[in-house]
Every structure is written in C-alpha cells, then in structure tokens.
Amino acid sequence: MKRIKKPVFFIVALLILFVTYASVAGIHGQNGDIPITYIKGVNDIRWGIDIRGGVEATYSPANGVDATDDQMNSAKAIIETRMVNNNITDYELYADYNSDRIIVRFPWRVDETEFDPETAIEELSATAELTFREGKEYESTDVGTDGEIVYKTPTGETAENIVLEGKDIQSASAGMIDQDGNGQMEYVVDLELTPEGTSKFAEATGRLKGQTISIWMDDVMISYPTVNEQINDGRAVISGNFTAQSATALAEKINAGALPFQLQTDSFGTINPTLGESALAAMAIAGVIALILVCLFMLLVYRLPGFVACIALLGQVALSFAAVSGFFPVFPSFTMTLPGIAGIILSIGMGVDANIITAERIKEEVRAGKTLDGAIDKGCKNSFWAIFDGNVTVIIVAVILMLVFGPSNILSMIFGPSTTGVIYSFGYTLLIGTFANFIMGVTASRLMTKSISNFKFLRSKWLYGGARK
C-alpha cells in the first residue's frame, strides 16, 4: 500500500470541520452599520412555499390587449426565466388562455422581513426594455434612493433614434473593469450582441465617434458613455454607479428579456406554508439525532473506520448544504423544500452505505490474515466498484428527475406544472449529495484511514475489525 503521511488525516479532518461550520453557520462581518455576508450558511437558504409560505399573483395584459396564445406562452416563459435567474425553483406557474390570465406562486425571499406581496411580485412583471439611443436628451429628473439624480423619459433626438434594442443582445453578465486606467476597478455589465446587433452597433459607433450613446432601461437612463472608437467585435459595456448586486440584477433582467406586453396585476396575496417552520425544526432535530445514532453504530461496529466515516459524513452533509445555500460561486443559491431535504437525507444514507461496504471489506481482509496495510489497500480496492455502480445509477435517476420536472418541463403536460419545483428540488439535492459521497465517503475517508493507520498506537488489527488477541 502506498503510504499516506500522518499529517494528511489532520489536514483533511480540519478542512472538513471548517467547511461544516462555515456551511451551517456561514461567515458574516460588519462594515459600519451594514452587515456583510462573506460565506452563506443555512440561514441564507431560501426556503420553499411548504416551509415558509410565499406569494400568489394573477397577471393579465394591460391596456385591454387581447393576447394571442403565442404571446401568453412567451410571457409565461419569460416569467419562468426570471424566477430561475433568481434561483427560485419551487414555484407554480399556469396560463389561462381563455381569459388571458397568468397565475404564479413562489416563496418569499430569504431576507424578507415586511412580507409585502405587492413588492415581491414587481420584479416578475417588469418589462425591462433595454435600448441604446443617440444623445442623452431627457424630459425630467428624479432623485434615487441613493441620493443620485435619475434621468427619466427620453425626448427629442434621443427618443427618435434607437441604436439597439433588447432583442439585439445575445447575453449579458456582470463584470469588473478598470474604466479610467487608474487601477480602481468598478462593476459593469458586459454585453454580447447578436450578429444583427453587431452590425447595427458597428455602424452607430463609427458614425457617432466622439458623441454620446445613452443606455436606457424602460424610461430611465442608466448610463451615457461617449463613443471613443468604432466597435466591431459585437461587445459592449454598460457602466454606471453599479454595485455587485445591481450589476448582476441588471444582467439578469436583460437576459430574461422584455415581456411581449405590459402586465397588470389583477390580484395578489400571501400563501400560508403547508407544513411550516415547525416541521423544519422537527426535521432538523430528527436529522441530528439520526446522525448521532448512525455515528454511534459505526463506532461500535466498525471501530476506527467507523470514526473516520463519522467525519466523512459531516463533510457530506456540509457539502450538500453548501451547494444549496450559495456557499460555492459555481453553485447558485437554491430554493429548499422538504422533498429537497429528503434528497439530502437519502444521499447521506448512501454515504453511510459506502463507508460500511469499505469497512466490511477491510474487516474481511484483516480476518483473512493479511497485514494491516495490505488489508486496508485491498479492502478499499474491492469496495470501490460496488460503491461506484450504486452511485452512478442514483446519479442517472437524479438527472432524469431534474430534466423531466425541472424548468424544461418535459412531462409537465402529463403530471402538471405544480410538480416541477417540488420534484426538481428532490432530484437536485440527491444529485449533489451523491457527488458529495464520492468526495467524502470515498476519497476523503480513504485518505484519512490510510493516514491514521500509520500511527503506531492505532495499528492494532482489532481497531479495524480483527479479533482481539
């Protein structure tokens, strides 16, 4: 067996304990009176309608517009895209084509304190019409919440001459650039244009060199850069007094696109949770008790490999919560429902099973008379493919659940759209938990077992399942 150095156990164990603490409690700070979240924890998870309740709203086309079925489908798709962009996966969305109504239900934001449904639904019904216009003539001004002047309603040449529209934008993303070349970075929105938009923008920037092209969101001017040179590569930047949050929000609105007609809210209200936070608390207590009992079982039956398995299980739970809360930048925050929690619990059961298979194989090799190092090496190799096959089949099922009941709604015509968010949440957490099992239950636990077995006082075969001499 290839020897793993003794410090590896402590490095891996401490890393797991740190990730467990950070993923559960989060890491927060304070900048004056403003709280700052450096790492999101369990309290930063957006809970589903079944746990925390949410909002229900009914929309219809404004100004008496008689929408076609295609327009209704487009409006429904854009509202759904906006919810997905805001990481809202527990939602219900229906379109009534006979009466031109769109009904939507979604959970409260994680930081919601006022629980005002009217404020919560504003973002879903916004038209978010992006335009690039010649000049920067405006009709009126206002003062924003940050005390800055807001220029409103294009007029004159600016109102008449539109350079680009939202349909000319291929994609938008938040970024940072050194705008003035002084080393001070600022948040911007990077735009990639369509082929048609690239041609329009190249012509306009060549013609308006040294002049202003203003950028408007609906009737508000958000930026008014001066054209320094012709831009032919189909890329543009929106600059302004953006923060990371406002730049990301604007990019998401642009990506979501403009609604085919303005929506008016016919009715709105709050939805009471079907189970409530008391059910969540009860499940959390039950989960902790179950984890303690499982760890006691592993310690009593499998001794030292059981001790290592307990540490690996903590790491698996931590990774599962981290992938939901937004702990890792590559995994956006996720709406957690009770079926989602069930997916985590099921994946933890698979993690226990993986450690049991490995511990049993090591015990068999020890009792067959192999040396300790040989037993650990052989036991890990013999158990790998059994664990691998079981996990791969679960991954396939989880992916199918996410594809069928996720935003793609492949089978919603059969099962109904109300099942999409609930089952998607279960599939997502099951998938993440299974990958976490590979990382913790297979890789980390084996590293720790091989490392800890190098300590002289821990080399008794009895600690690994052998008979006591």
PyMOL commands that set and color helices and strands:
alter all, ss='L'
color gray80, all
select helices_A, chain A and resi 7-25+42-44+49-52+62-64+69-85+117-125+156-160+166-168+195-207+244-256+277-325+338-367+372-405+412-415+417-452+456-458+461-464
alter helices_A, ss='H'
color red, helices_A
select strands_A, chain A and resi 27-31+34-39+46-47+54-61+92-96+101-107+130-134+138-143+149-154+162-165+169-177+186-193+213-217+220-223+235-242+263-271+335-336
alter strands_A, ss='S'
color yellow, strands_A
deselect
rebuild
show_as cartoon
